[in-house]
């Protein structure tokens, strides 16, 4: 008796995820060692399947309309240590190790580098984290390309 291969988008564990009307699920990338939230992104079925397959984060780029293997240009790959699904089964949490310590395309450790300061009438967003590496050097250095 031969085994029938199940296409990635029909795998039982993928069917449990509550995908939105666009076939996407929100994803939070959290640094496993510190618990710090580094970034937020989206995945479709193929991205989540590829993430499990590779052990590295693969997201769906809504702007480019294609899969995006985190670090494919920058070298800042996210090694996935654990994947969790929330109680409503509509948000995925990745516990990751961030290569190079930079998750944000701005060259910062976290995409959540802007902090609100002040009151409701006169407050504003302030940068609360330094740029660790100039984005121009991250995305123009041929050594960073796979």
C-alpha positions, 0 to 999 in steps of 0.5 A: 500500500502506497502513502499518498502525499498531502499537499501543504495547504491541506495538512491537518495541522494547517486546517486548525488555523483560523485564516482570515478572508485573505487566507492570512494569519497574523504572526508575532516573532518573539525572541526566545531568550528574552521574551521581547517582541521583535516584529509582527508579520503575516503568513499564508498556508505556504509560509507557515508550512515552509517555516515548519519545513525549514525551521526558519521564519518565512512570511507572506509579504502583502506589499510584494505578494510573495513569500518572504524568507526572513533574512534572504537579503539582510542575512538576519534569519530567524531560527524558529525554536517553537511555534504556538497558536493562540486560544482563538486559533487565529494568531501565531507566535514564533519563538525565535533566535534572531541572527545578527540581533537585528529584526527590523529593516531599519537596522534596529533590534526590534520593529517596535522601536517607537515609544509614545511619550506625553499625554493625549493632546501633546504626546508624540512617538519617540525613537526608543532604540538605536540603529544598530546597523545602517540599513543602506549597508544591510541591503546593499552588501552582496555578502548579505544576499543568499 
